C-alpha cells in the first residue's frame, strides 16, 4: 500500500491549520509534517495531540542549528521541507513513499484515491505535479474555483474570453501560480526542495509526470478582505514582488507587480477592488464563461465538520 504525506511551513490560526490537516487526513494522508513559522504554543500543542501530525516550532534555536533564519519565507520553506525528507533518508521515521510540499491554503482534491494514483506511477518517476485551481469569492456551502488549460495557446484564449479586461496579463486568469506543486519520492539523498520544483544532483524535476486526476484547490484570494490583508506583503516580498517576470509571455504583458502598481496609480483602492471583482468573484456571468470553457469547478470541502472530527 502506498503511504503518502504532506510537509508544510505554516503561519495561520489554529482553525485554518486544523482544517487543512483534517481535509488531507480524510483524503488518505498517512502523516503531516508542519513547521510553525511563528511562536504559537497553543496551536503547537493542539496539533501534536493528533497521532498523524508532527508539528515543530522553528524558533531561534532551530535556526541557529541551520546557519541562521533565512529572511525570505520561500527559503525557510525549502529548508523545512528538506528536513522532513531527511527523516526518511536517515530512516528516523516509519517509511512514507511520497511527500507533497504544499501550503496551508492549498487542498489536494482528487477524483479517486491519491494513493491509487501514486501507485500507478512508474518506478523511475521521482516527482509528480498537481496543477492548481483558484478559489473565487463565492456564497453558500460550495466553493467555486477557476481552472486553466495546460496548453498555452488554449490557456490565453480562454483567459481573454473569461477575463476580457485583464486576461492579457494573467496566465489563465490566475492571480497566483499555475506551476502547481509536487509530490516527490521520499528518502532521496542530496534532494533540494523548492516551492514548485525539486533538484537532484543538479537535475530539475527528474522523471516528472503530471497528475491530472488531482487538482490543487488554492485559496489565494477567496475574499476581498483576505486579498487586501495579504496584498502589501505579496507586493513587497511575496507572489507579486517586483523581481518576478510577467506571467504571460506575450508582448505588452505586465508583471503582477507592475499591473497592480498601475491599477493603484490610476484609481487607488477602488480600482483595485474593481479588478478583484472582475477576476476573483464568482459572479453568474464569470461562472457562465468559465463553464463554457470547461474551467468551472464547485466543491463543498466541509472543513468545519472535518475539523471537528479530528480535533475535539
N, C-alpha and C positions, 0 to 999 in steps of 0.2 A: 504494500500500500504506500502510495506517495504521501509524504509528510511535508507540508509547506508552512511557512510562517511569514511574518512581517517585521521589518525594522523601520522605526520612525523616530525622528527628533521632534519633540513636541513642546509647544508653549501655548497652552489653551486652558480654559476652565475644565474642571473635572468632568462635568456633564458632557462636554464635547468629546473629550478623550474617551470617556466610557462608552459613548455611542459608537465611536469609531471602532473600538475594540469589540463591542458586542456584535456589530454587524459582521466583522470578519471572523469572529469565532463561530457565528452561526453559518457563515459561508464555508467553514471547514478548516480554518487555520488551526494548526496544532499548537503554535506558540507565537506570542507577540512580544517583541523587544522594544521598549520605549526608553528614550533618553530625554529626560526633562531638562529643558534649556533655561530653567528658572528655579528659584528656591520655592517649592510648593510642598511642604512636608505632609500636609493632609492629603493632597492628591497622590503623592508618592505612596503613602501608607495604604490608602484605599485601593489603589491599583494593585499593589503587591499582595492583597488578600486573595486575588484570583490565582488559582494554580497554573493557569496557562499564560500568565503575564509576568514578565520580568521588567520592572521599572527601575531606572537608575537616575540619580540626580547628578548632573555633570557640574559639580561645584568647583571651587578653586583648587582643591586637592586633586580632583580628577584631571583638570587641565595642566596642573603642574607636572604630572607624570607624562604628559604628552606634548612637551615643548611649548606650553602656553596655550591660552584660549584664542583661537583664530577670531579676528574681528568680523569676518563675513560669516553669516549663518550658513551659507552654502558649504563653506569649508568645514564647519562644525558638523554638518550633516554627514559629510563624507567620512570624517574621522570616526564618528559614531557607528556608521554602517560597517566600516571596516572592522571595528571592534566586535560587532555582533558576528560577522563572518569568521573572525579568528577563533571564536568559541568552538567552531566546528573544525577548523584547521588543527587546533590544539586538542580536539576531542574532549573539551571541557563540558560539553552538553550532549544529551541524547541527540542522535542524528536527525536533522531535518534535511530533506533533499533539495528544497528550493527556498529562497528568501525573496520577498518583494520589498523594494525600497520605495516607500510612498509617504505622503504627508498626511497629517491628521484631517485635512479637508478633502481627502480623496478616498473613494469607496470602490472596491472591486465588485463589479456587477456581472455575474456570469450566467450564460444561457444554460449551462449544465455544470456539474461539479468541477471546481478548479482542479482538484487532484486528478480527475479523469483526463482533463485537457493536458495537464503537465505530463501525465503518464504516457500520452501518445506521442511525445516528442522523441526524436532520435537521440542516441547517446552522445553524439558529437554536437548537439545543441547545448551551448553553455548559457545562453540567455534568451529570453522570450519577451517581446514587447507588447504591452497593452496600451491602447490608444484612448485618449480622454473624450468624454462628453462633458459639456459645460452646463452647470445648473443655471437656469433662468429664475428670476424673481417670479414666483407663482403662488397662487392661493389654493387652499384645500389641502387634503392629505397627500396628494401626489406632488412630486417634484417634476417639473418639466425640464428636460435637457435638450440642448442642441448638439448634434453630431457633425461630422465633416467627412467629405470624400477623401480617400487616401490618394487618389490620383490628383496631381497638382492642377492640371487644367480644369478638371471637373470641380475641384475644390473652389477655385477662384470664380468660375462661372456661377456656382451656387451661392458663393458669398455675395456677389454683386446682385443676384436675384433676390436674396433674402434680406440683405442689408444695403439697400441702394445708395445711401449717403456715405457710409463709412467702409463698405466691404472692400474697396480698393486698397485699404491699409491694414486689413485684418485677415490673417490666414484662416480661411473657413469661417470668418466672422467671430473668431475666438479672441477673448481678452487675454487669455493665458496660453500656456504651451499647447502645441499639437504634437510634440515629440512623444509624449506619453512617458511611461515608466517601465522598469524592467523587473522581471523575475530573473534571478541568476542561481546557478547551482552552488550549493554551499561547499565550504572546505577547500576552495581553490587557493593555493598559495600565491602570494605576491599580487593578489587581486586588488585593484584600485576601483573604488566605487564612487561614481559621481552622481549628480542629480538625475540625469537622463541616460547615462551611459556607464559602461564598465571598461576597464583596461586590464588586460592580462598579458604581461611580457610585451608591452608596447603595442599590442593588437587591440583595437577598439571593437567591442561587442562581438567576440569570436563566436561563430556559429549561430548568429542571431536569426530568430524567426519571429513572425507576427503571431499574436494570439487573437484572432478576430472574434472568438467566442466569449471574450471577456472585455468589458468596457470599464473605463476608469471614471466614475462619476465625480467630477471636480466641482466643489462648492467655492469657486474662486470669487464670485461676486453675486451671491444669490439674493442679496437685498441691497437697496441703495445705502442704508446705514452701514452695512458691512463693507461695501465698496469704498465709501468715503472714509471710514475709520482706518482702512489699510492703505489708502491712496498715497499719502505723503511718504510713508515708508517705502512703498513699492517704487515710487518715482525717484527716490534718492538712492535706495540700496537694494531694492527687490526686483521684481519681474518687469518693471517699467523704467529701469535705470538707464542712464544716458549711454553707457558703453555697449548696449545691446543693439544689434542690427535690425533693420526693418523685418517684420515677419514675412512680408510679401516681396518676392524677388522680381519686381516689375518697376520700370521707370516711373519716378514720381511718388512711389510708396514711401510713407514716413514711418520711422520707428514709433513705437508706442509712446516713448518719452517725448519725442518731438510733436507727435499728434496731440497728446494731452496738453503740452505747453501751448500749442497753437489754439486749441479749443478754449483754454482758460484765458489766454490773452485777448481773444475776440469777444468772449461773453461771460467770463468768470464762472462761478459755481452753477449758475443757471444753465449755461451752455453745456457744462459737463454733465448736468443731470439730463438734459435733452439727449445727449449722446447715449447715456446709460439706458434711458427708456427705449431708445430705438434698438440697441443691440443686446440688452440683458434682461428685458421684461417679457414675460410670456403673454403678450397681447394676442387676441384672436387672429389678427392679421399676420403677425410673425409666425404663429403656430401653423397657420394655413400654408404659408410659404415654405416653412421647413418640412411640413408633411408632404407637400408636393414634390420635394426633393428627396424624400425618404430619410430625412435627417431629424425627425422629431422622436423623442423618447419620453416616456412617462413611467415613473417608478414610485411606488409607495415604500419608502425604506423603513417606516415604523420604528424609528430609533428609540423613542421613549419606552415602548414596550420591550424592545430587545435589551435596553439598558437595565430596566427593572428586573429582568430575568437573571442577568449576570451579576448585578451589583445590588444587593439587598441592604 
